[in-house]
Amino acid sequence: MFDFKASTPTGFHADFARCVMIPLAEAAYAVMNKPGVPPQLPPGFQMTGLIQADDPLRQAILKLPNQSIVAKAMMDDSEIFGLMGKNPATKTAFVAFRGTQTFEDWVGDFDALFEPYKYVPNGGQVHMGFQLIYGALRKSLAAGIGAAVSGCDNLLVTGHSLGGALAVTAGPDIAKNLTPSLVPELITFAGPAAGLADFARFFDLAIPSCYRVVNFWDVVPRLPPQPPIGLFEQTGTHVNVDPGFALPVEAHSLETAYVPGLLKLLPPGYTCA
């Protein structure tokens, strides 16, 4: 259950989430909306590559029946799903996944189909749509992540909305298969649950550092149905923010909800350096 109070769990730094992770999550949308235009990244960070869907797999997903509404909504936006990069000075790499801009098209009819996690044995059950999308992106991610992590000691993974669920779906695969010497650290925003309780337990063991930032008024993090009425379960450490009541689209937005919500956890007048 959510409570109304904003909370800052041990180890979570609201300033880092506001000034580094939110701009990285926003950049995942920017590379989709303005192809070929360098995205605005936090100081010191640079893009090393895009995350793109394999076109035959993308087209196959777009032709699937209606029970794959969430997957089709994401694939319909663009073949670009985010970006990878690094900050050479701090030896920090990043992977950022976008969500979808068609909020009304899927939030009211969120499917809850699940299947075994494909990338690590005994990984539990994950949302079929998220795994379907990740499978279409994995070739691009695997091909480019080496350039991002080269010379780095840390790896950040983020995403907003459905991109947050993609970040969670990708996390164990990245840790176990794509960068086995570098366990990613996750901070996600407004993400729905990516799997059932068995996946959540598996994920939390595989990815020790995962903070899930949630606006109390946002309906998306409550999807698909979670206990006591559903089987899906969230992963990581919950960080609650409360920017105040807003209508569903505004309550889900990084700019209108999650930025002001994080600022409430920081000293008055705080700005990024």
C-alpha positions in Angstrom: 0.0 0.0 0.0 1.1 3.6 -0.7 1.0 6.3 2.0 0.6 10.0 1.5 4.0 11.0 2.9 7.0 11.6 0.7 9.8 9.3 1.9 13.6 9.1 1.5 14.8 5.7 2.3 18.4 5.1 3.3 20.8 5.2 0.4 18.5 7.2 -1.9 19.8 10.7 -2.9 17.0 12.9 -4.2 19.5 15.4 -5.7 21.1 12.7 -7.8 17.7 11.4 -8.9 16.6 15.0 -9.9 19.8 16.2 -11.5 21.2 13.0 -13.2 18.6 10.2 -13.5 15.6 12.3 -14.5 17.6 14.1 -17.3 18.8 10.6 -18.5 15.2 9.4 -18.5 14.1 12.5 -20.4 16.9 12.0 -23.0 15.4 8.6 -23.8 12.3 10.4 -25.1 14.3 13.1 -26.8 16.2 10.7 -29.0 12.9 9.4 -30.2 11.2 12.7 -30.7 14.2 14.4 -32.4 16.1 11.8 -34.3 19.7 12.9 -35.1 19.6 15.8 -32.6 22.1 15.3 -29.7 20.0 15.0 -26.5 20.6 17.2 -23.5 22.4 15.1 -20.9 23.7 15.9 -17.4 27.1 17.6 -17.3 29.9 15.3 -18.2 27.7 12.6 -19.8 27.9 11.7 -23.5 25.8 9.4 -25.7 27.6 6.4 -27.2 24.7 4.7 -28.9 20.9 4.3 -29.4 18.7 1.5 -28.3 16.6 0.4 -31.2 14.1 -2.3 -32.0 14.9 -5.0 -34.5 12.6 -4.0 -37.4 11.2 -7.5 -38.3 10.5 -8.1 -34.6 8.9 -4.7 -34.3 6.6 -5.3 -37.2 5.7 -8.7 -35.9 4.7 -7.2 -32.5 2.6 -4.5 -34.2 0.6 -7.3 -36.0 -0.1 -9.2 -32.8 -3.7 -9.6 -31.5 -5.3 -7.0 -29.2 -4.2 -8.7 -25.9 -0.7 -7.1 -26.5 -2.0 -3.6 -26.2 0.9 -2.4 -24.0 3.6 -3.8 -26.3 1.9 -2.5 -29.4 1.5 1.0 -27.9 5.3 1.2 -27.3 6.2 -0.2 -30.7 3.8 2.1 -32.4 5.6 5.2 -31.2 9.0 4.6 -32.8 11.8 2.0 -33.3 14.0 4.1 -31.0 13.7 3.0 -27.4 16.4 5.0 -25.6 20.2 5.5 -25.5 23.4 4.4 -23.8 26.4 6.5 -22.8 28.9 7.4 -20.1 30.6 10.0 -18.0 34.3 9.3 -18.5 35.3 11.6 -15.6 33.3 9.6 -13.0 33.7 6.3 -14.9 29.9 5.9 -14.9 28.0 4.3 -17.8 24.2 4.6 -18.3 21.3 2.9 -20.1 18.0 4.8 -20.4 14.7 3.4 -21.7 11.8 5.5 -22.9 8.1 4.9 -22.2 5.2 5.7 -24.5 3.6 9.0 -25.2 0.2 7.5 -25.8 -0.9 7.3 -22.1 -4.6 7.1 -22.8 -4.3 4.3 -25.3 -3.1 1.7 -22.8 -3.5 2.7 -19.2 -7.2 1.9 -19.1 -6.7 -1.6 -20.7 -3.5 -2.9 -19.2 -3.0 -6.5 -20.0 -1.7 -8.9 -17.3 -0.3 -11.8 -19.2 2.9 -13.4 -17.9 5.5 -15.9 -18.9 8.9 -17.3 -17.6 11.8 -14.9 -17.7 13.9 -16.0 -20.7 17.4 -14.6 -20.0 18.4 -16.1 -16.6 17.4 -19.6 -15.4 14.8 -19.7 -12.6 14.1 -16.0 -12.9 10.4 -16.3 -12.2 7.4 -15.0 -14.2 7.5 -11.6 -16.1 5.0 -9.5 -17.9 4.7 -11.0 -21.4 4.5 -7.6 -23.2 7.5 -6.1 -21.5 9.6 -9.2 -22.3 8.4 -9.1 -25.8 9.5 -5.5 -26.3 12.9 -6.2 -24.5 13.5 -9.1 -26.8 13.2 -6.8 -29.8 15.7 -4.4 -28.3 18.2 -6.8 -26.8 20.3 -7.2 -30.0 20.8 -3.4 -30.1 21.5 -3.2 -26.4 24.0 -6.1 -26.5 25.8 -4.6 -29.5 26.2 -1.2 -27.9 26.6 -1.6 -24.2 30.3 -2.5 -24.5 31.2 0.9 -25.7 29.2 2.5 -22.9 30.7 0.6 -20.1 34.3 0.6 -21.4 36.5 2.2 -18.8 33.6 2.5 -16.3 33.2 1.2 -12.8 29.5 2.0 -12.4 26.4 1.4 -14.6 23.2 3.3 -14.1 19.9 2.0 -15.6 16.8 4.1 -15.7 13.4 4.6 -17.4 10.1 6.3 -17.0 6.7 4.7 -17.2 6.8 1.6 -19.4 10.5 2.4 -19.8 10.9 1.8 -16.0 9.4 -1.7 -16.5 11.8 -2.3 -19.4 14.7 -1.2 -17.2 13.6 -3.8 -14.6 13.2 -6.5 -17.2 16.6 -5.8 -18.6 18.4 -5.5 -15.3 19.1 -9.2 -14.5 20.1 -9.9 -18.2 22.5 -7.0 -18.1 24.0 -8.1 -14.8 24.3 -11.8 -15.7 24.9 -11.8 -19.4 25.8 -8.4 -21.0 28.1 -6.9 -18.3 28.8 -9.7 -15.9 31.6 -7.8 -14.2 29.4 -4.7 -13.6 26.1 -5.0 -11.7 23.8 -2.2 -12.7 22.2 0.2 -10.3 18.6 1.2 -11.1 16.5 4.3 -10.4 13.1 4.2 -12.2 10.2 6.6 -12.3 6.5 5.8 -12.5 7.1 2.2 -13.6 4.4 -0.5 -13.6 5.3 -3.9 -12.1 7.4 -6.0 -14.5 6.6 -9.5 -13.0 5.1 -11.7 -10.4 6.4 -12.2 -6.8 8.9 -14.9 -7.9 10.5 -12.5 -10.3 10.5 -9.7 -7.7 12.4 -12.0 -5.3 14.8 -13.1 -8.0 15.4 -9.5 -9.2 16.0 -8.1 -5.7 18.8 -10.7 -5.2 20.3 -10.0 -8.6 20.1 -6.2 -8.4 20.8 -5.1 -4.9 20.4 -1.3 -5.6 17.1 -0.4 -7.2 15.0 2.6 -6.2 11.5 2.9 -7.6 10.3 6.5 -7.5 6.5 6.7 -7.3 4.1 9.7 -7.2 1.3 8.7 -4.8 -1.3 10.1 -7.2 0.0 8.2 -10.2 -2.1 5.2 -11.2 0.5 3.5 -13.5 2.8 2.1 -10.7 -0.3 0.2 -9.4 -0.5 -1.7 -12.7 -0.9 -4.5 -13.6 -3.0 -5.5 -10.5 -0.9 -6.2 -7.4 -1.7 -7.7 -4.0 -4.2 -8.1 -2.5 -6.2 -8.2 -5.8 -3.5 -9.2 -8.3 -0.5 -11.4 -8.9 2.1 -8.8 -10.0 4.6 -7.4 -7.5 6.9 -4.4 -7.6 10.7 -4.7 -7.2 13.4 -2.7 -5.4 13.0 0.0 -2.8 9.9 2.2 -2.9 10.5 6.0 -2.9 7.3 7.9 -2.5 7.0 11.5 -3.7 3.9 13.7 -3.4 3.8 16.8 -5.6 0.0 17.2 -4.9 -3.1 15.9 -6.6 -3.2 16.1 -10.4 -5.2 14.5 -13.2 -3.8 11.1 -14.4 -1.7 12.4 -17.3 -0.1 15.2 -15.3 0.4 12.9 -12.3 2.4 10.5 -14.5 4.6 13.1 -16.1 8.2 13.5 -15.3 8.1 17.3 -15.6 4.8 18.1 -13.9 4.9 15.4 -11.2 8.2 13.7 -10.6 10.5 16.7 -10.8 8.4 18.8 -8.3 7.9 15.7 -6.1 11.6 15.2 -5.8 12.2 18.8 -5.1 10.0 18.5 -2.1 12.6 16.1 -0.7 15.3 18.7 -1.1 16.0 22.1 0.6 13.9 25.0 -0.5 15.2 26.7 -3.7 17.4 23.7 -4.6 18.7 23.8 -8.2 21.0 21.4 -10.1 24.6 22.6 -10.2 
